[in-house]
């Protein structure tokens, strides 16, 4: 039985990747990605709105992953990422 529920996952210290880009019309927007969930992306007009608004989308994403039995990589979990610093000196 999995005791990790949606509240458990929502309270993890996710690795947020914040950035800025431009839409097709050249207007800037801000985005948040989560390193541990490569499919996650949330966009807003300002970085403040992005930070304030990404959690509901994260909740929906996690809920779908839980319902479908998709493994949720937790922050700090070994993701078997190659050591690029060592491989490409």
Backbone as CSV, one residue per row, in Angstrom:
resi,resn,N_x,N_y,N_z,CA_x,CA_y,CA_z,C_x,C_y,C_z
1,UNK,0.836,-1.184,0.000,0.000,0.000,0.000,0.881,1.247,0.000
2,UNK,0.587,2.175,-0.892,1.365,3.404,-1.005,0.810,4.442,-0.034
3,UNK,1.632,4.843,0.942,1.187,5.828,1.928,1.493,7.256,1.481
4,UNK,2.128,7.394,0.331,2.457,8.722,-0.175,1.271,9.236,-0.994
5,UNK,0.612,10.261,-0.449,-0.553,10.801,-1.123,-0.210,12.163,-1.742
6,UNK,-1.222,12.803,-2.302,-1.022,14.071,-2.989,-0.429,15.129,-2.062
7,UNK,-0.867,15.156,-0.800,-0.324,16.141,0.148,1.156,15.896,0.415
8,UNK,1.550,14.630,0.501,2.966,14.307,0.683,3.789,14.905,-0.458
9,UNK,3.361,14.647,-1.686,4.124,15.124,-2.841,4.095,16.646,-2.976
10,UNK,2.970,17.269,-2.661,2.881,18.732,-2.773,3.830,19.440,-1.817
11,UNK,4.167,18.790,-0.716,5.020,19.417,0.292,6.498,19.086,0.147
12,UNK,6.881,18.412,-0.930,8.298,18.137,-1.156,9.007,19.398,-1.631
13,UNK,10.295,19.447,-1.446,11.107,20.595,-1.845,11.557,20.409,-3.299
14,UNK,10.627,20.646,-4.218,10.894,20.450,-5.642,11.968,21.413,-6.131
15,UNK,12.731,20.977,-7.128,13.757,21.817,-7.736,13.119,22.644,-8.845
16,UNK,12.858,23.914,-8.549,12.227,24.799,-9.522,13.271,25.395,-10.450
17,UNK,12.963,25.386,-11.724,13.803,26.029,-12.736,12.977,27.170,-13.304
18,UNK,13.442,28.392,-13.071,12.701,29.565,-13.518,13.415,30.192,-14.704
19,UNK,12.636,30.701,-15.625,13.238,31.335,-16.783,12.289,32.315,-17.437
20,UNK,12.813,32.964,-18.468,12.032,33.915,-19.237,12.243,33.621,-20.712
21,UNK,11.198,33.773,-21.481,11.275,33.542,-22.922,10.296,34.501,-23.597
22,UNK,10.169,34.366,-24.890,9.267,35.221,-25.648,8.265,34.368,-26.406
23,UNK,7.019,34.846,-26.462,6.012,34.119,-27.220,6.173,34.423,-28.710
24,UNK,5.282,33.892,-29.536,5.398,34.052,-30.985,5.265,35.493,-31.445
25,UNK,4.663,36.331,-30.608,4.512,37.752,-30.939,5.638,38.608,-30.359
26,UNK,6.616,37.978,-29.715,7.736,38.709,-29.141,7.500,39.244,-27.746
27,UNK,6.391,38.857,-27.129,6.090,39.309,-25.773,6.766,38.394,-24.759
28,UNK,7.381,38.968,-23.727,8.055,38.125,-22.727,7.046,37.404,-21.823
29,UNK,7.432,36.224,-21.395,6.677,35.491,-20.383,7.671,34.770,-19.486
30,UNK,7.226,34.400,-18.320,8.066,33.705,-17.346,7.536,32.291,-17.174
31,UNK,8.461,31.378,-16.942,8.038,29.988,-16.801,8.699,29.342,-15.600
32,UNK,8.084,28.270,-15.159,8.629,27.427,-14.098,8.580,25.996,-14.601
33,UNK,9.718,25.344,-14.508,9.813,23.909,-14.758,10.176,23.258,-13.434
34,UNK,9.946,21.977,-13.330,10.362,21.223,-12.147,11.299,20.133,-12.624
35,UNK,12.527,20.182,-12.124,13.573,19.261,-12.583,13.134,17.800,-12.486
36,UNK,12.480,17.457,-11.405,12.115,16.065,-11.167,10.919,15.603,-12.004
37,UNK,10.176,16.547,-12.583,9.014,16.199,-13.412,9.207,16.860,-14.777
38,UNK,9.947,16.214,-15.682,10.299,16.842,-16.962,9.115,17.321,-17.789
39,UNK,7.943,16.739,-17.600,6.783,17.147,-18.388,6.091,18.383,-17.825
40,UNK,6.536,18.890,-16.679,5.857,20.013,-16.033,6.383,21.350,-16.546
41,UNK,5.456,22.242,-16.896,5.799,23.601,-17.303,4.620,24.502,-16.988
42,UNK,4.893,25.628,-16.334,3.854,26.596,-16.031,4.339,27.964,-16.483
43,UNK,3.490,28.715,-17.180,3.858,30.028,-17.715,2.932,31.108,-17.183
44,UNK,3.499,32.313,-17.036,2.725,33.479,-16.607,3.412,34.731,-17.132
45,UNK,2.726,35.865,-17.048,3.291,37.113,-17.569,4.431,37.652,-16.724
46,UNK,4.456,37.350,-15.423,5.534,37.815,-14.552,6.081,36.643,-13.740
47,UNK,7.293,36.796,-13.236,7.866,35.736,-12.408,7.073,35.586,-11.113
48,UNK,6.547,36.701,-10.580,5.750,36.641,-9.358,4.474,35.827,-9.574
49,UNK,3.820,36.046,-10.719,2.596,35.293,-11.020,2.909,33.824,-11.279
50,UNK,4.051,33.553,-11.883,4.442,32.166,-12.123,4.658,31.445,-10.791
51,UNK,5.376,32.086,-9.874,5.623,31.470,-8.571,4.337,31.316,-7.769
52,UNK,3.450,32.278,-7.895,2.198,32.230,-7.144,1.205,31.233,-7.742
53,UNK,1.351,30.893,-9.024,0.324,30.107,-9.685,0.664,28.701,-10.094
54,UNK,1.898,28.253,-9.926,2.255,26.934,-10.456,1.720,25.769,-9.631
55,UNK,1.446,25.993,-8.345,1.068,24.869,-7.477,-0.240,24.172,-7.863
56,UNK,-1.290,24.892,-8.275,-2.487,24.146,-8.704,-2.207,23.222,-9.892
57,UNK,-1.396,23.679,-10.839,-1.055,22.819,-11.978,-0.197,21.649,-11.518
58,UNK,0.711,21.894,-10.570,1.522,20.809,-10.026,0.619,19.769,-9.364
59,UNK,-0.382,20.226,-8.623,-1.307,19.297,-7.963,-2.016,18.422,-8.991
60,UNK,-2.503,19.041,-10.075,-3.188,18.269,-11.121,-2.237,17.265,-11.771
61,UNK,-1.005,17.710,-12.040,-0.015,16.827,-12.663,0.271,15.631,-11.765
62,UNK,0.494,15.886,-10.475,0.779,14.807,-9.533,-0.416,13.866,-9.391
63,UNK,-1.614,14.428,-9.381,-2.818,13.600,-9.259,-2.933,12.625,-10.427
64,UNK,-2.684,13.116,-11.635,-2.730,12.251,-12.821,-1.645,11.174,-12.725
65,UNK,-0.442,11.569,-12.312,0.641,10.601,-12.189,0.298,9.515,-11.171
66,UNK,-0.277,9.921,-10.039,-0.667,8.948,-9.016,-1.761,8.014,-9.532
67,UNK,-2.771,8.588,-10.188,-3.881,7.776,-10.693,-3.425,6.778,-11.747
68,UNK,-2.431,7.152,-12.532,-1.956,6.272,-13.608,-0.809,5.362,-13.169
69,UNK,-0.373,5.518,-11.925,0.711,4.679,-11.419,2.068,5.034,-11.996
70,UNK,2.233,6.283,-12.421,3.507,6.747,-12.969,4.459,7.058,-11.822
71,UNK,5.688,6.573,-11.916,6.675,6.832,-10.864,6.945,8.330,-10.755
72,UNK,6.893,8.852,-9.556,7.192,10.261,-9.296,8.577,10.330,-8.679
73,UNK,9.512,10.902,-9.431,10.867,11.065,-8.931,10.868,12.173,-7.896
74,UNK,11.317,11.850,-6.690,11.337,12.827,-5.611,12.650,13.598,-5.613
75,UNK,12.639,14.828,-5.096,13.876,15.591,-5.003,14.932,14.795,-4.235
76,UNK,16.119,14.751,-4.788,17.216,14.021,-4.164,17.288,12.557,-4.532
77,UNK,16.260,12.049,-5.194,16.264,10.652,-5.619,17.267,10.497,-6.748
78,UNK,18.036,9.428,-6.716,19.023,9.187,-7.760,18.314,8.993,-9.086
79,UNK,18.582,9.893,-10.023,17.913,9.808,-11.325,18.794,9.190,-12.401
80,UNK,19.936,8.645,-11.999,20.867,8.001,-12.921,21.344,8.937,-14.025
81,UNK,21.352,10.220,-13.750,21.865,11.196,-14.704,23.380,11.015,-14.807
82,UNK,23.919,10.955,-16.019,25.369,10.808,-16.173,26.105,11.990,-15.541
83,UNK,27.301,11.719,-15.056,28.139,12.777,-14.503,28.830,13.483,-15.656
84,UNK,28.139,14.466,-16.235,28.634,15.144,-17.426,29.946,15.866,-17.166
85,UNK,30.161,16.361,-15.967,31.405,17.058,-15.640,32.600,16.096,-15.779
86,UNK,32.396,14.864,-15.361,33.477,13.881,-15.429,33.627,13.362,-16.862
87,UNK,32.505,13.170,-17.567,32.557,12.604,-18.908,33.080,13.589,-19.943
88,UNK,32.826,14.871,-19.752,33.226,15.900,-20.715,34.061,16.978,-20.019
89,UNK,35.294,16.651,-19.696,36.116,17.623,-18.944,36.427,18.870,-19.745
